[in-house]
């Protein structure tokens, strides 16, 4: 079987399995020595149980895959060198103090739709007390405030002063 070369001049070949979702890949150096372990292409992430061997996962082009790449919403930005995750979330529009979420979840941020000198403070609670998520913010109208997924233990409460219209982004767990 003819060998192909990658950009590092390592040779590789693909051994077809019985289905396109089950194609093994072996990479070797020019002297025939193996580079890393073998791997397999799976359309979906396999489920392993105790005692099963774990096989490296590759995409259809032979590039290594990580678990997150099997997740819904994963997107590879071709040519950019990075990947982006889309996180589905719930939203609530509010103009006054509101308990946005009761219980555990994740806080992703908010959108300031309009304001007239309004401010907001977010609490990890169902009332305006307890653990502060963000201190007082004076957002600009039309601004989007995105946070890394902040784990919430009790709830999300928005404490508003002045005139402000917000859309809060979150997910319950």
N, C-alpha and C positions, 0 to 999 in steps of 0.2 A: 504494500500500500504506500503511495507517495506521501511524503511528509510535507507539511506546510511550515512556514516560518512566521513567527510573530515579530513585533517591532524590535525585540531584543535579540533577534536571530535565534531564538529557541524554537526547536521544531515541535510541532504538535500534530496530532491526528485525531479524528473523531471516529469512534466505533459505534455504528448504528445499533440501537436496540430494536425491540419489536415494534415500538411506537415512537413517534417524534418526541413524546414527553419523557422518553427513557433512553437518552443517548449519553453514553459515557465519553469522557474526554481524558486523554492522557497527554501530559506535556513532558518532553525530554530535552536535555541539552544536546548539542551537536555530537557529543561523544556517546549518546544513547542513555546517559544516566537520567533518572527520573527527577523532575522538578516538582517538589511537593507531592501530595497524594493525588490519587485520581479523583474524579468527581462525576456528577451526573446532572443532567438537565431534567428538571421537573416543572411542569406547568403550574402546579400548586405545591405548597410546602408539605412534605411528608410528615406523618406523625410517628414518632419513635416511641418504643416501649423499652422497659428495662431489659438489657441483654442484647438489644439490637446494635449493630455497628452503625456509626454515623458517617455518612458520606457527604463530602463537600458539595454544595449546590452551585450550579452554574446557569447562566442564561443561555439563550439559543446561540449566542455568539462566542460562548466559551468564557465569558467574564464571570467572576465570582459574584454570588448573590448573598445578601444578608436577610435575616428574617423579616426586617421591616419592608423589604422590597416585595414581599408577598401580601402586604397589608393593603386593604382597600384605600384608595386615595394616594398611593405612592406614585410619584411621577418623576421620571428621569428627564432632566432638561438637557437634551442632546446638545453636545458641543460646549456646555457651560462648565462641566467638571464637577457639578454638585447635583444633589437630588433635593426635591422639595416634597414635604408631606402636607397634604390637605387634611385638616382636622374638622370633621363635621361637628357642629355645635348648635345649641339652642340660643335664641335671642329674646330679649324682653325690652320693649320700649318703655321709658318712664320719664316723668317730669317732676316727681316728688319722692320723698323718702320711701323706699320700697325694699321689702325682703324679696330679693330676686330668686334665691334658691334656699330651700330648707333641706339640709342633709349634706352628705359628702359630694364632691364633684371637682371640677376644674374651672378656673377662671381664666379666660383667654384675653379679655380686654374690653374696650368699649368704643363706640363711635359717638362723637359729639355732633348731633344733627343741627342744633342751634343753641345759642346762649346769649344772655345779656348780663354779663358779670356773674355768671353762675359758677359754683364750685361743687366738687364731689369728693367724698372720701368713701372707700370701700372697707367693710369689716368682714372678718370670718365669723359670722354670727347671723342670727335672724333679726337682730336689733342693732341700733347704732352704738354698740359698746363691745368690749371684749378685745379680740386680737385684730389689729389694724392690718389690712392687706396693702392698701396704699394710703399715704397721708393725704392731706388736702391737695387736690389738683384743680387748677383753673384752666380748663381746656379751651382751645379755640374752636369756633364753629367750623364744621367740615373736617375736623381732625379725627384720625383713627389711632387709637392707642392699643397696640398689640403687645401682650406679655407672653413669656414662655408659659406653658401650662402650669398654673399655680394650683397646687393641691389644696382643696378646701375641706376642712374637717367638720364644721358645724352648718355653714350656709354662707350666702353672700347677701350683705345688706348694703344698699347704696344710700348714703347720707348726703342729701342735696341742700345747698343754700342758694338763694337767688333764683333767677329764671334760667332753666336749662332743660334741654331735650336730649336724652341719651338713649342709645341702644346698647345693652350689655350683652356680651358674648360669653357663654359658659356651657358646661355639660354636667349633668348629674351622673353619679356612678351608683 
